[in-house]
Amino acid sequence: MVPLVTLQPFKKSLLKLLAAWLKQPHVARWFPTPEEDLTWAMNPSAGRSQAIIASGAAEVGYLRWQRVDRDTLDSFGLQEIPANSVDADILLGEQGSVGKGIGPSALMALAHKIREEGDVPLIGLTTELENTHAHRAFEKAGFRVTRQYDTGKPGVYRLMTLDLRAARVGTTKI
């Protein structure tokens, strides 16, 4: 049974915890620029949001998201993705939280929250092709592979999306 998962407001007092998580081997491999991630967390600009993932009373992960405009999507060759979609990133900082259903539950909670805004067509997550743990978690939350592509960085990436126009998000109790 998956413990209750909630998204809590991110507070600057949690920056040290996020910094520690970004150094964990199971996180650092997929988040290779911790300084940039911490800067993003300290100063999210307009259109960007973030939350701490809590499992029960424990803070176990971090989730951030931002709306993406047409120019940004086109610059990555993602013409099939509608403007005003949301790009999300997730990490579980505690190794013991991986593989317990917390990530999918957090993504479903995010989808429910974003769907309430009413004007977001889909949520997308991009990760390296080798990040199979993430792919399985995304699939459990209802995301599907849209395509693989090269971002110009080393490696091939997989884009997975959840279409909020068609999905029945929020019907699963988390």
N, C-alpha and C positions, 0 to 999 in steps of 0.2 A: 504494500500500500504506500502510495506517495504521500509524504507529509504535506500539510497545508503550506502552500507557497504564496507569498504576497510580494508585491512590488512596493517598496518603501521609498520615500523621497531621499534623494542623495544629498547629503550634507557635507560641507567642506571638511568637517571634522573626520570624515571617513577617508580622506585622501591617503593617510598612512596605511590604512588597511588595503586600499586599492593598490598602492605602490608595492606592498608585500605580495599581494596576489599576482601582480604582473611579473614578479621575480620567480614565481613557482615554475618548475620545469614544464608541467603540463599546460601552462598558460603562455609562458615566454616564447615557446616555439611558434605560436600563432599570433602573438602580439609583440613583434620584434622592435617596436619603437615606444618603449614605456614612457619616455619623456613627452612625446606627442600625445599619448593617451592621457597622461596626467594633466597636461595643459588643457586638453579638451574638457576634462572633468572639472577643472578649476574655473573655466570660463566658457561655458557653452553659449554659443551665439544664438541669435534668433532662429527659431525653427528646429533647434536641437533640444532634446530632453534626455534625462537619465534617471536611473533608479537602482537601488540596492535590492538584490533578490534575497528574501528572507525565507527560511524553511523553519517553520515553528518560530522560536525566538532567536534563532541563529542567523547571522548575516553570512551568506554563503556565496554570493556572486554579484555581478554587475551587469547592467543592461543599459545600452544607450541607443538612441535613434534620432534620425533627422529626416526631414522632407527633402526630396531631391527634385531639382528643376530640370526642365527640358534640355538646357545647354549642357548640364553636367552629365545627364544620361547619354546624350549624343556624343559627348567627348569620349565616352567609353564604348561607343558603338552599340548602345542598348536602346535602339529605336523602338523596340517592341514593348518597352516598359513605359507605362503612362506617367506623365509629369504629375507631381504632387504625391507620388508614391513615397513610402518610407523605407529608408535603409537602416538596418539594425545590426548591432554587434552585441554578443553575449559572451560572458565568461563565468565559469564557476571556479572561484578562487580556492575553494577547499577541495582537495583531491578526493576526500571521502564523500563528497556530494555528487561526484560524477557517476553516471550509470544508475541513478536512483529515480529518474523521472522528474527531477527538479528543473532541468533545463527546458524540456517540453512544456511543463506546467507554467513556467515563467513566460515562455513565448506565447502560450495561449492567453495568459493574463494580459500581455501586451497587446495582442490582437484584439481582445475584447475592449480594452481601453481605447485603442486607436479607432476601432469600428464605431465607437460612440461619437467620435468627432464627425462621422458621416461623409466626409469628402475625400477620404484616402482610398484609392483604388486597390492598392496592394502593398504588402510588406515584402522586402527582399533582404536576403542575407547572402553574403559572398564569403567563401572560405576556400582555402587551398584544397585541391583535389585529394590530397593525402589525409585530410582531417576527417576521417571516417566516423569518429565518435560524434562530431558535430553534425554530420550529414544524417546519421540515425536519429539524433535528437530532433533535428529540424523536421524530418519526415514524421516522427511521432506527433509533432505539433500541427501537422497538416500541410507543411511546405512541400513543394514538388520541384524537381530539377527543371529549370527553364532552359539552361544552356551552360556550356563550359566556354571559357574565353581566357585570353591572355590580357592582363592589365598593363603590361610593360614591365612589371616587377618579375623577379624570378618565379617560375612555377606557373602552373595552369590553375585557374580558379573555377569554382562551380557556383553558379547563381541559382539560388533556390527561392521560390516566391510562394506567397499565400495570397490568393485573390480574394480580397474582402468583399467584392461585389457578388461573389458566388458562394463563398464559404459561410457555413452556419457556425460562426465563432461565438463562443461563450455558452454553448449548450452543455459543455462538460464542467462538472463541478470541480473546482480546484481548491 
